[in-house]
Amino acid sequence: MWGTGQVDIGSGYVAGEDSVQEVHKAAPLPAKAAFPTPPAVLSPRQQCNPLLIDDWASQSRLTFLFYNALLQPSSDDGTMSSVAVSHNRVTYTPKNKDSYWFTQFGCVSATASGYGGIGCLMKAPAGTKFSVEIQTNANCDVNTPTSNVMTSQQLGWVFDGTEKFYEIPFRKFGGLDTAHLTSIVFSQLSKAVTYGPIAFYCGTTGSAFPDPTTSKVIEPSSTVPATIGPSSFVIDKFANKDTNALGFYHGGDDEKSYKISGGSITFTMNGNADLAWYTQVANGCIDFTSNNNGYLHIAYKGSAGFSIALQQHNPTCDETINPYPYTWDDVEASRYSNTGGTDIYVPLSHFQIDKTKTIGFALHGFYTKDQTTVSLIEIIKTVPGNFPVPSKLDTAPLIFSCTRPNSFAFAIDDGVPELAQRVMEIIKEAGIEVTFFTVGAGLKDSSTGFKGYYSDMLGRGSQMALHSYTHPPMEGLGDLEGIDWEIVEDVNALKDTLGVESKYFRPPFGTIGARTRQRLAAKIPDSRVIMWSIDVQDWLWAESPTPEKQLDAFKADLAKGGNLVVMHYLYQSTVDLLPQFIALAKATGKNLMRVDQCLEDGEAPPL
C-alpha cells in the first residue's frame, strides 16, 4: 500500500579475511513513499539495550506493507522465488544469484548506543554462501549510501542445516561509519536461508534475540446438553453438479477449488480463506425456525480447518436488493468435529440469525492447504450419545448495511499517503462526515502522514475504526494467536496514535470467518464487523482502461438500495471520482453520516 519500489543493489568485490578492502557508493535503497523520515540518530548512551530490527511477526507486514519491526522499509523487491514467514522465522528462497533482500534502520548510531554488531539466528543447507552489505550515510540519507561488504565465508560462517546464532561484528567492516548506519542487505544467496529475529547487540559479543512471548489462545471447552429436533432430512449427497438433494442450488466461488465426483465433493482451497461453497435450502428464503433444536451433520474426511455459515436473506427476501445475503453467522468446523475426524455436528441454535429468512449453508474460511472431502450434508434430530456438544462461542455481528432510516455512510479503507490530502479536502468540501478504517502499522509510521490527516478529520467529526495491523487475510492465518496479534496491535495503534478506541472492524480483503469473528468478540467488547452494500470495485477498474466503471458500479449498487460504501484511496482515478460518488449519494435524499451513526449506536455523536 505504501511499500517500496524495485531497485538494483550494487555490490563490490571484497578481499581479505577480516575486513572489506573496498568501500564504495552503493545503489540506493528506496526511501519510504513520499514522506521521508527525519534522521533519527540515537541519543548518547546511558545503558545499552539490544535493538530489534525484525522478529518476522507477520507475513503481511513484510510482504504486503514492506515493513520490519522498526516500521522501516524491508523487502526483496521481488527478486526472491519465495518469502515465507512462520513462527517468527522467514525463509528467503532465491531465484538466482541476483536475488537479495534488505532491511532499513532509519539511522542508528552504534557508536552512541554501544552496539557492537548485528546478530541473527540462521539456518541454511551445508555449502550455502551469500554476501552481507552494511550501508551508511553521514547525513542519514538512504538514497546515497556508502556500502561495506563481506561474504559469509569472510565472516567465518559455516552452515550445516541447523539453526545457529551468527554475528555481524562492525569491527570486521573496515572504514564503517558506525555513527550513521542505515541499512543491511543480504545478496547473492546460493541457497534458501531461514532467518530468526535480527537485532543490534551490545558490546563485542552478541546472543540471540528472544522470540516474542505469545500467550496461547485457549478456547472454552465447556459443553451443552444435547437437544432433539423435529425431523431429519438430507440436504446434499453430491449426486449432481449444480443442484443438491433438495433440488436447490449448490456451487462455489471458484470451480477450480472443488470437484464433485462419486457422491462426494473435495475442496482444494490451498489456504485461500476468501473462497466459499454454498448449498441452499430454498430458492429465496425459508422459515427454518422449527429445526432450531436439530443439528447440522456433515460427514467428511481430511481437514476440518474451515468455517460453516448459515446465511440470512434480506428483509424482503429479494436477491435483486442489496445486501444479499443480509448477514450470516459462523461456527468453526473443527470445534464440532468428533475425535475420529469423520463427522461434524452443529446445533442449529448456534447459528444466531433470523431463521425465518434462511437461505442455506456455506463452507468457507479454509485456512489450511489440506484437502477436505464431504460426502453428506443433512439435518438430523440429535447427536450420537457419546458426542460432547461444545458451547457456542460469541461471534462479532456481520453488518452489510445501515439500519437508521434514510441514512447513508461512506466507509473508506486506507490508501496511499500521496492521495490522502486530496481525499480529506474532498470530504471537507462536501461538508460530510465519514468513517475511515485504518491499518495500524501505517498509522504508526510517521513517514506516511496518516496521523496528521486523521487527527484533522477526527477534529471535524469523522470516525476512525479498525482494519487490522498489517492487512492480512486474517481468517487465513495459521493460528488464533496471529489473529489476536492483528487485532490487539491495531487497537493499540489507534489508541496510541490518535487517542481513540473503536469497536468497529472491517476485515482486510473482506475475508471473514468464524475464527476472526470469535476473536474479535473475545478481545473487543461489543465489536462489529463492517462489510458493505456498495462496492465501487476500485480493485477491478481503477487501473484498467475503463476506470469510469467504478462510477457504474457505484450507481448499480445504489440503485439496488445499497447504503454502506467500501472504497480505498489507492488510485488517482478513484479519488477523482469521489466527488461524484458523494453527489450521487446526496441526490438520493439520504443523510450522509458516520458508520456508528448509521447503525444507531447509542454511543455515537448525535446527528
C-alpha positions as CSV (number, residue, x, y, z in Angstrom):
1,M,0.0,0.0,0.0
2,W,2.8,2.4,0.8
3,G,5.5,0.0,0.0
4,T,8.9,0.4,-1.6
5,G,9.7,0.0,-5.3
6,Q,12.2,-2.1,-7.1
7,V,15.9,-1.1,-7.0
8,D,19.1,-2.6,-8.1
9,I,21.5,-3.2,-5.2
10,G,25.2,-2.5,-6.1
11,S,27.8,-5.0,-4.9
12,G,31.5,-4.8,-4.8
13,Y,34.4,-7.2,-4.6
14,V,35.9,-7.8,-1.2
15,A,39.3,-9.1,-0.2
16,G,41.0,-10.2,2.9
17,E,39.7,-12.4,5.7
18,D,38.8,-9.7,8.3
19,S,37.8,-6.5,6.6
20,V,36.5,-5.1,3.4
21,Q,39.2,-3.5,1.3
22,E,36.8,-1.5,-0.9
23,V,34.3,1.0,0.5
24,H,32.1,2.3,-2.3
25,K,28.9,4.1,-3.1
26,A,26.1,1.6,-3.4
27,A,23.0,1.8,-5.5
28,P,20.4,3.3,-3.2
29,L,17.7,1.6,-1.3
30,P,14.2,3.1,-1.7
31,A,13.0,5.8,0.7
32,K,9.6,5.3,2.1
33,A,6.8,6.7,-0.1
34,A,6.6,10.5,-0.3
35,F,7.2,11.2,3.3
36,P,10.9,10.8,4.2
37,T,11.6,10.1,7.9
38,P,13.8,12.8,9.5
39,P,17.2,11.4,10.6
40,A,16.8,9.7,14.0
41,V,20.3,9.4,15.4
42,L,20.0,7.9,18.9
43,S,20.9,10.0,21.9
44,P,24.2,9.4,23.8
45,R,24.4,6.1,25.5
46,Q,23.1,5.7,29.1
47,Q,22.7,2.0,29.1
48,C,22.8,-0.2,26.0
49,N,19.8,-2.4,25.2
50,P,19.6,-4.6,22.1
51,L,17.6,-3.1,19.3
52,L,15.2,-5.4,17.4
53,I,15.2,-4.9,13.7
54,D,12.7,-7.6,12.8
55,D,11.1,-10.5,14.6
56,W,9.2,-11.7,11.5
57,A,5.9,-11.4,13.4
58,S,3.8,-11.1,10.3
59,Q,3.9,-12.2,6.6
60,S,1.8,-9.2,5.5
61,R,3.9,-6.7,7.4
62,L,6.9,-7.9,5.5
63,T,5.5,-8.7,2.0
64,F,2.4,-6.5,1.8
65,L,3.4,-3.4,3.7
66,F,7.1,-3.9,3.3
67,Y,7.9,-3.1,7.0
68,N,10.3,-4.5,9.6
69,A,9.6,-4.3,13.3
70,L,11.0,-0.8,13.3
71,L,8.4,0.2,10.7
72,Q,11.2,0.9,8.3
73,P,11.3,-0.5,4.8
74,S,12.2,-4.1,4.3
75,S,11.8,-6.0,1.0
76,D,13.3,-8.4,-1.5
77,D,12.0,-6.2,-4.4
78,G,10.5,-9.3,-6.0
79,T,13.9,-10.9,-6.6
80,M,13.3,-14.0,-4.5
81,S,11.4,-17.1,-5.6
82,S,9.5,-17.0,-2.3
83,V,9.4,-15.2,1.0
84,A,7.7,-17.3,3.7
85,V,7.1,-16.1,7.3
86,S,6.1,-18.6,10.0
87,H,6.6,-18.7,13.8
88,N,9.0,-15.7,13.9
89,R,11.1,-17.1,11.1
90,V,11.4,-16.0,7.5
91,T,12.8,-18.2,4.7
92,Y,14.1,-16.4,1.6
93,T,14.4,-18.7,-1.4
94,P,16.5,-17.1,-4.2
95,K,15.6,-17.2,-7.9
96,N,19.2,-16.7,-8.9
97,K,22.4,-15.1,-8.0
98,D,20.9,-11.6,-8.3
99,S,18.3,-12.3,-5.5
100,Y,18.7,-10.1,-2.4
101,W,16.7,-8.7,0.5
102,F,17.3,-5.6,2.6
103,T,16.0,-4.0,5.8
104,Q,16.5,-0.4,6.9
105,F,17.1,1.0,10.3
106,G,16.2,4.7,9.9
107,C,19.6,6.0,11.1
108,V,21.2,4.2,14.1
109,S,24.4,5.4,15.9
110,A,26.0,2.2,17.1
111,T,28.8,4.4,18.5
112,A,26.5,6.4,20.8
113,S,24.4,3.4,21.7
114,G,27.1,0.8,22.4
115,Y,26.1,-1.6,19.6
116,G,29.0,-3.9,18.5
117,G,27.2,-5.6,15.7
118,I,24.1,-7.2,14.3
119,G,23.1,-10.8,15.2
120,C,20.7,-13.2,13.8
121,L,19.6,-16.8,14.1
122,M,20.1,-18.5,10.7
123,K,19.5,-22.0,9.2
124,A,20.8,-23.0,5.8
125,P,22.0,-26.1,4.0
126,A,25.6,-27.0,4.0
127,G,27.6,-25.1,1.4
128,T,25.3,-22.0,1.5
129,K,27.1,-18.7,0.7
130,F,26.0,-15.1,0.4
131,S,27.1,-11.5,0.9
132,V,26.3,-9.1,3.7
133,E,26.3,-5.4,2.9
134,I,26.0,-2.7,5.6
135,Q,25.1,0.7,4.3
136,T,25.8,4.1,5.9
137,N,25.4,7.8,5.1
138,A,26.8,10.7,7.1
139,N,23.5,12.6,6.5
140,C,21.3,9.6,7.2
141,D,20.2,9.6,3.5
142,V,19.3,6.1,2.3
143,N,19.4,7.3,-1.3
144,T,23.1,7.9,-1.4
145,P,24.6,5.2,0.8
146,T,28.2,4.1,1.3
147,S,28.4,0.3,1.2
148,N,30.7,-2.1,3.1
149,V,30.5,-5.7,2.0
150,M,31.7,-9.0,3.4
151,T,30.9,-12.5,2.3
152,S,29.6,-15.2,4.7
153,Q,32.9,-17.0,4.3
154,Q,34.9,-14.0,5.3
155,L,32.7,-13.7,8.4
156,G,33.6,-17.3,9.2
157,W,30.1,-18.6,8.8
158,V,29.6,-22.3,8.2
159,F,26.1,-23.8,7.7
160,D,25.0,-27.3,8.3
161,G,21.2,-27.3,8.1
162,T,20.7,-26.5,11.8
163,E,19.7,-23.1,13.4
164,K,22.6,-21.3,14.9
165,F,23.4,-17.7,16.1
166,Y,25.6,-15.7,13.7
167,E,27.2,-12.4,14.4
168,I,28.0,-9.5,12.1
169,P,30.6,-7.6,14.1
170,F,31.1,-4.0,12.9
171,R,34.8,-4.2,13.7
172,K,35.3,-6.5,10.8
173,F,34.0,-4.0,8.3
174,G,36.9,-1.7,7.7
175,G,36.1,2.1,7.5
176,L,32.5,1.5,8.6
177,D,30.7,4.7,9.7
178,T,29.1,3.2,12.8
179,A,27.6,6.5,13.8
180,H,25.2,6.6,10.8
181,L,24.0,3.0,10.0
182,T,21.0,3.0,7.6
183,S,20.5,-0.5,6.1
184,I,21.7,-4.0,5.7
185,V,21.5,-6.1,2.5
186,F,21.8,-9.9,2.1
187,S,22.6,-10.7,-1.5
188,Q,23.9,-13.5,-3.8
189,L,22.2,-16.2,-1.8
190,S,23.3,-19.6,-3.2
191,K,20.5,-21.5,-1.4
192,A,17.4,-20.8,0.7
193,V,18.2,-19.3,4.1
194,T,15.9,-19.1,7.2
195,Y,16.4,-16.2,9.5
196,G,15.3,-15.7,13.1
197,P,15.0,-12.4,14.9
198,I,17.6,-10.0,13.7
199,A,18.8,-7.3,16.1
200,F,21.7,-4.9,17.1
201,Y,23.6,-6.4,20.0
202,C,25.5,-4.6,22.7
203,G,29.3,-4.9,23.2
204,T,31.6,-7.1,21.4
205,T,29.7,-10.4,21.7
206,G,26.0,-11.0,20.9
207,S,23.4,-13.5,21.7
208,A,20.2,-14.5,20.0
209,F,17.3,-12.0,20.5
210,P,14.5,-13.9,22.1
211,D,11.4,-14.8,20.2
212,P,8.3,-12.7,21.3
213,T,6.3,-14.2,24.1
214,T,2.9,-15.2,22.9
215,S,0.0,-16.3,25.1
216,K,-1.6,-19.4,23.7
217,V,-5.2,-18.9,23.0
218,I,-7.3,-21.5,24.9
219,E,-10.8,-21.7,23.7
220,P,-13.6,-22.7,26.1
221,S,-14.1,-26.4,26.4
222,S,-17.5,-26.3,28.1
223,T,-20.3,-28.4,26.6
224,V,-24.1,-28.0,26.5
225,P,-26.8,-30.6,26.8
226,A,-28.0,-32.3,23.6
227,T,-31.4,-31.3,22.2
228,I,-33.8,-33.1,20.0
229,G,-35.2,-31.6,16.8
230,P,-38.4,-32.4,15.0
231,S,-37.1,-34.1,11.8
232,S,-34.2,-35.3,9.7
233,F,-33.6,-34.7,6.0
234,V,-30.8,-34.8,3.5
235,I,-29.5,-31.5,2.0
236,D,-26.7,-32.7,-0.2
237,K,-25.3,-36.1,-1.3
238,F,-23.4,-34.6,-4.3
239,A,-25.2,-36.6,-7.0
240,N,-25.5,-33.6,-9.3
241,K,-23.1,-30.8,-10.4
242,D,-25.5,-27.8,-9.9
243,T,-28.2,-28.9,-7.5
244,N,-28.4,-30.6,-4.1
245,A,-30.6,-33.3,-2.8
246,L,-33.4,-30.8,-2.2
247,G,-33.2,-29.6,-5.8
248,F,-31.8,-26.2,-4.9
249,Y,-28.6,-24.6,-6.0
250,H,-25.2,-25.6,-4.8
251,G,-21.9,-24.2,-6.1
252,G,-18.8,-22.2,-5.3
253,D,-16.9,-19.0,-5.9
254,D,-14.2,-20.8,-8.0
255,E,-15.0,-24.1,-9.8
256,K,-11.3,-24.9,-9.8
257,S,-11.3,-25.1,-6.0
258,Y,-13.7,-28.1,-5.7
259,K,-14.6,-31.3,-7.5
260,I,-17.8,-33.3,-7.3
261,S,-17.3,-37.0,-8.1
262,G,-18.6,-40.3,-6.9
263,G,-21.1,-38.9,-4.4
264,S,-18.7,-36.5,-2.6
265,I,-17.1,-33.1,-3.0
266,T,-13.4,-32.5,-2.5
267,F,-12.2,-29.0,-1.7
268,T,-8.7,-27.9,-2.6
269,M,-8.7,-24.3,-1.4
270,N,-5.0,-24.1,-0.8
271,G,-5.4,-21.9,2.2
272,N,-7.5,-19.3,0.4
273,A,-9.9,-18.3,3.1
274,D,-11.8,-16.0,0.8
275,L,-13.3,-18.8,-1.3
276,A,-16.7,-20.3,-0.4
277,W,-19.0,-23.0,-1.5
278,Y,-22.8,-22.9,-0.9
279,T,-25.7,-25.3,-0.7
280,Q,-29.2,-23.7,-0.4
281,V,-32.3,-24.9,1.4
282,A,-34.6,-22.7,-0.6
283,N,-34.9,-20.6,-3.8
284,G,-35.2,-17.4,-2.0
285,C,-35.8,-17.9,1.7
286,I,-37.5,-20.3,4.1
287,D,-38.5,-20.4,7.7
288,F,-36.0,-22.7,9.3
289,T,-37.0,-21.9,12.9
290,S,-38.7,-25.3,13.5
291,N,-35.4,-27.0,13.1
292,N,-33.7,-24.9,15.8
293,N,-33.3,-27.9,18.2
294,G,-31.9,-30.1,15.5
295,Y,-28.3,-30.4,14.2
296,L,-26.4,-29.9,11.0
297,H,-24.4,-33.1,10.3
298,I,-21.5,-33.1,7.9
299,A,-19.7,-36.4,7.0
300,Y,-16.2,-35.6,6.0
301,K,-12.6,-36.7,5.9
302,G,-9.4,-34.6,5.7
303,S,-9.1,-31.1,7.2
304,A,-11.8,-29.5,9.4
305,G,-10.0,-26.2,9.2
306,F,-12.9,-24.1,7.8
307,S,-16.0,-22.2,8.8
308,I,-19.6,-23.2,8.4
309,A,-22.1,-20.4,7.9
310,L,-25.9,-20.2,7.9
311,Q,-27.0,-17.3,5.6
312,Q,-29.9,-15.0,6.2
313,H,-31.8,-13.2,3.4
314,N,-32.6,-9.5,3.3
315,P,-36.0,-8.3,4.9
316,T,-37.9,-8.7,1.6
317,C,-36.2,-12.0,0.5
318,D,-35.4,-10.3,-2.8
319,E,-32.0,-11.0,-4.2
320,T,-32.2,-8.0,-6.5
321,I,-32.0,-5.8,-3.4
322,N,-28.7,-5.1,-1.6
323,P,-27.5,-6.5,0.6
324,Y,-27.9,-10.1,-0.4
325,P,-27.3,-12.1,1.7
326,Y,-28.2,-9.7,4.6
327,T,-25.9,-11.4,7.1
328,W,-24.8,-14.9,8.3
329,D,-23.4,-16.5,11.4
330,D,-20.4,-18.7,11.5
331,V,-19.1,-21.6,13.6
332,E,-15.6,-23.2,13.5
333,A,-15.9,-26.7,12.0
334,S,-13.1,-28.2,14.0
335,R,-14.8,-27.4,17.3
336,Y,-17.8,-29.5,16.3
337,S,-15.9,-32.5,14.9
338,N,-15.8,-35.9,16.6
339,T,-12.5,-37.2,17.8
340,G,-12.2,-39.5,14.8
341,G,-12.3,-36.6,12.4
342,T,-15.2,-38.1,10.4
343,D,-18.3,-36.2,11.5
344,I,-19.3,-32.7,12.4
345,Y,-22.4,-31.9,14.4
346,V,-23.5,-28.3,14.9
347,P,-26.6,-27.3,16.9
348,L,-28.7,-25.2,14.6
349,S,-29.4,-22.9,17.6
350,H,-25.7,-21.9,17.4
351,F,-26.3,-20.0,14.2
352,Q,-27.7,-16.8,15.5
353,I,-29.6,-15.3,12.6
354,D,-33.2,-14.6,11.8
355,K,-34.1,-18.1,10.7
356,T,-37.4,-17.1,9.2
357,K,-35.3,-15.8,6.3
358,T,-32.9,-18.7,5.9
359,I,-31.1,-19.1,2.5
360,G,-28.7,-22.0,3.1
361,F,-25.3,-23.1,4.3
362,A,-21.8,-22.1,3.2
363,L,-18.4,-23.7,3.8
364,H,-15.7,-21.0,3.7
365,G,-12.7,-19.6,5.5
366,F,-10.5,-22.6,4.7
367,Y,-7.2,-21.8,6.5
368,T,-5.1,-24.9,5.7
369,K,-3.8,-26.2,2.4
370,D,-5.0,-29.7,3.2
371,Q,-8.0,-31.1,1.3
372,T,-11.4,-31.6,2.7
373,T,-13.8,-34.2,1.3
374,V,-17.5,-34.1,2.2
375,S,-19.9,-36.9,1.4
376,L,-23.1,-35.9,3.2
377,I,-24.8,-32.7,4.5
378,E,-28.0,-33.2,6.4
379,I,-30.3,-32.1,9.2
380,I,-30.6,-34.7,12.0
381,K,-32.8,-34.7,15.1
382,T,-29.9,-35.2,17.6
383,V,-26.3,-36.3,18.1
384,P,-24.8,-39.7,18.9
385,G,-24.9,-40.3,22.7
386,N,-21.1,-40.1,23.1
387,F,-20.7,-36.8,21.3
388,P,-20.0,-33.8,23.6
389,V,-21.8,-30.8,22.2
390,P,-19.5,-27.7,22.5
391,S,-20.8,-24.4,23.8
392,K,-21.4,-21.6,21.4
393,L,-18.6,-19.0,21.1
394,D,-19.8,-15.5,20.6
395,T,-19.2,-14.0,17.2
396,A,-19.0,-10.3,16.3
397,P,-22.1,-9.5,14.2
398,L,-21.6,-9.1,10.5
399,I,-23.1,-5.9,9.1
400,F,-23.6,-5.0,5.4
401,S,-25.9,-2.0,5.6
402,C,-27.1,1.0,7.6
403,T,-30.1,0.4,9.8
404,R,-31.1,4.0,10.5
405,P,-33.9,5.1,8.2
406,N,-32.8,7.3,5.3
407,S,-29.1,7.0,6.2
408,F,-26.0,6.5,4.1
409,A,-22.4,6.0,5.1
410,F,-19.0,6.3,3.3
411,A,-16.7,3.8,4.9
412,I,-13.2,4.3,3.4
413,D,-10.3,2.0,3.8
414,D,-6.7,3.2,3.9
415,G,-4.9,4.1,0.7
416,V,-1.5,5.7,-0.2
417,P,-0.2,8.7,1.6
418,E,0.2,10.8,-1.6
419,L,-3.5,10.7,-2.2
420,A,-4.6,11.3,1.4
421,Q,-4.5,15.1,1.3
422,R,-6.9,15.3,-1.6
423,V,-9.3,12.8,-0.1
424,M,-9.5,14.9,3.1
425,E,-10.1,18.0,1.0
426,I,-12.9,16.5,-0.9
427,I,-14.6,15.4,2.3
428,K,-14.3,18.8,3.8
429,E,-15.6,20.5,0.7
430,A,-18.6,18.1,0.7
431,G,-19.4,19.0,4.3
432,I,-19.8,15.4,5.3
433,E,-18.5,13.0,8.0
434,V,-17.2,9.6,7.1
435,T,-15.6,6.6,8.7
436,F,-12.0,5.6,8.0
437,F,-10.9,2.1,8.5
438,T,-7.1,2.3,9.1
439,V,-4.2,-0.2,9.1
440,G,-2.3,0.2,12.4
441,A,1.2,-0.2,11.1
442,G,0.8,2.5,8.5
443,L,-0.8,4.8,11.1
444,K,2.1,4.4,13.4
445,D,4.7,5.1,10.6
446,S,5.3,8.8,10.9
447,S,6.5,9.0,7.4
448,T,3.0,8.3,5.9
449,G,1.5,11.4,7.5
450,F,-1.7,9.5,8.3
451,K,-1.6,10.6,11.9
452,G,-1.9,14.3,10.9
453,Y,-4.6,13.6,8.3
454,Y,-6.8,11.5,10.5
455,S,-6.3,13.8,13.5
456,D,-7.7,16.6,11.4
457,M,-10.6,14.5,10.3
458,L,-11.4,13.4,13.8
459,G,-11.5,17.1,14.8
460,R,-14.0,17.6,12.0
461,G,-16.3,14.9,13.2
462,S,-15.3,11.8,11.2
463,Q,-14.8,8.4,12.8
464,M,-11.8,6.2,13.0
465,A,-12.1,2.4,13.0
466,L,-10.1,-0.8,12.8
467,H,-8.7,-2.5,9.7
468,S,-6.0,-4.9,11.2
469,Y,-2.4,-4.1,12.0
470,T,-0.7,-5.3,8.8
471,H,-3.7,-6.1,6.4
472,P,-3.5,-9.9,6.0
473,P,-6.5,-12.1,5.1
474,M,-6.9,-12.7,8.8
475,E,-9.2,-15.8,8.6
476,G,-6.4,-17.5,6.6
477,L,-3.8,-17.0,9.3
478,G,-2.5,-20.3,10.7
479,D,-3.3,-19.8,14.3
480,L,-5.5,-17.8,16.7
481,E,-2.5,-16.1,18.2
482,G,-1.8,-14.5,14.8
483,I,-5.4,-13.3,14.6
484,D,-5.2,-11.9,18.1
485,W,-1.9,-10.1,17.3
486,E,-3.5,-8.3,14.4
487,I,-6.5,-7.2,16.5
488,V,-4.6,-6.1,19.6
489,E,-1.8,-4.3,17.7
490,D,-4.4,-2.4,15.6
491,V,-6.3,-1.4,18.8
492,N,-3.1,-0.2,20.4
493,A,-2.0,1.7,17.3
494,L,-5.3,3.6,17.1
495,K,-5.2,4.4,20.8
496,D,-1.5,5.4,21.0
497,T,-1.5,7.4,17.8
498,L,-4.9,9.1,17.8
499,G,-6.1,8.6,21.3
500,V,-9.3,6.8,20.3
501,E,-10.8,3.4,20.7
502,S,-13.2,1.6,18.3
503,K,-15.4,-1.5,18.3
504,Y,-15.9,-1.3,14.5
505,F,-13.7,-3.5,12.4
506,R,-13.5,-4.1,8.6
507,P,-11.7,-7.3,7.6
508,P,-8.9,-6.9,5.1
509,F,-10.0,-8.0,1.6
510,G,-13.4,-8.7,3.1
511,T,-12.1,-12.1,4.2
512,I,-14.1,-13.2,7.3
513,G,-15.0,-16.4,9.1
514,A,-15.7,-17.9,12.5
515,R,-12.2,-17.6,14.0
516,T,-11.8,-13.9,13.3
517,R,-15.3,-13.1,14.4
518,Q,-14.8,-15.2,17.6
519,R,-11.5,-13.5,18.5
520,L,-13.0,-10.0,17.8
521,A,-15.8,-10.8,20.2
522,A,-13.3,-12.1,22.8
523,K,-10.9,-9.1,22.5
524,I,-13.2,-6.2,21.8
525,P,-16.5,-5.9,23.8
526,D,-19.5,-5.3,21.5
527,S,-17.3,-5.5,18.4
528,R,-18.9,-5.3,15.0
529,V,-17.7,-6.4,11.6
530,I,-18.5,-3.8,9.0
531,M,-18.9,-5.1,5.4
532,W,-20.7,-3.1,2.6
533,S,-23.7,-2.9,0.3
534,I,-22.0,-0.6,-2.2
535,D,-18.7,-1.6,-3.8
536,V,-17.0,0.9,-6.2
537,Q,-14.9,-2.0,-7.4
538,D,-11.7,0.1,-7.4
539,W,-9.8,-3.1,-7.1
540,L,-11.1,-4.2,-10.5
541,W,-11.4,-1.0,-12.6
542,A,-9.2,1.8,-11.1
543,E,-6.1,0.9,-13.1
544,S,-8.0,-0.6,-16.1
545,P,-8.5,1.2,-19.5
546,T,-12.1,2.0,-18.2
547,P,-11.7,3.4,-14.7
548,E,-15.1,5.1,-15.1
549,K,-16.7,1.7,-14.5
550,Q,-16.1,2.4,-10.8
551,L,-18.9,5.0,-11.2
552,D,-21.1,2.4,-12.9
553,A,-20.5,0.0,-10.1
554,F,-21.4,2.7,-7.5
555,K,-24.6,3.5,-9.4
556,A,-25.6,-0.1,-9.8
557,D,-25.4,-0.9,-6.1
558,L,-27.0,2.4,-5.2
559,A,-30.0,1.5,-7.4
560,K,-30.3,-1.8,-5.5
561,G,-30.7,0.1,-2.2
562,G,-27.1,-0.1,-1.0
563,N,-26.2,2.5,1.6
564,L,-22.8,1.4,3.1
565,V,-19.8,2.0,0.9
566,V,-16.4,0.3,0.6
567,M,-13.7,2.1,-1.3
568,H,-10.0,2.9,-1.0
569,Y,-7.8,5.8,-1.9
570,L,-5.2,3.6,-3.5
571,Y,-5.6,5.0,-7.0
572,Q,-5.9,8.5,-8.5
573,S,-8.9,7.6,-10.6
574,T,-10.9,6.5,-7.5
575,V,-10.1,9.8,-5.7
576,D,-11.0,11.8,-8.8
577,L,-14.4,10.1,-8.8
578,L,-15.1,10.6,-5.1
579,P,-16.9,13.9,-5.6
580,Q,-19.3,12.2,-8.0
581,F,-19.8,9.3,-5.6
582,I,-20.8,11.8,-2.9
583,A,-23.0,13.8,-5.2
584,L,-24.9,10.6,-6.2
585,A,-25.4,9.7,-2.6
586,K,-26.7,13.1,-1.7
587,A,-29.1,13.0,-4.7
588,T,-30.9,10.1,-3.1
589,G,-32.1,12.4,-0.4
590,K,-30.5,10.3,2.3
591,N,-28.5,11.7,5.2
592,L,-24.8,11.1,4.9
593,M,-23.1,10.2,8.2
594,R,-20.6,8.0,10.0
595,V,-21.0,4.3,10.3
596,D,-21.7,4.3,14.0
597,Q,-24.4,6.9,13.4
598,C,-26.0,5.0,10.5
599,L,-26.1,1.9,12.8
600,E,-27.9,3.8,15.5
601,D,-25.2,3.3,18.0
602,G,-26.1,4.9,21.3
603,E,-22.5,5.9,21.9
604,A,-22.2,7.7,18.5
605,P,-22.3,11.5,18.4
606,P,-25.8,13.0,17.9
607,L,-26.7,13.9,14.4
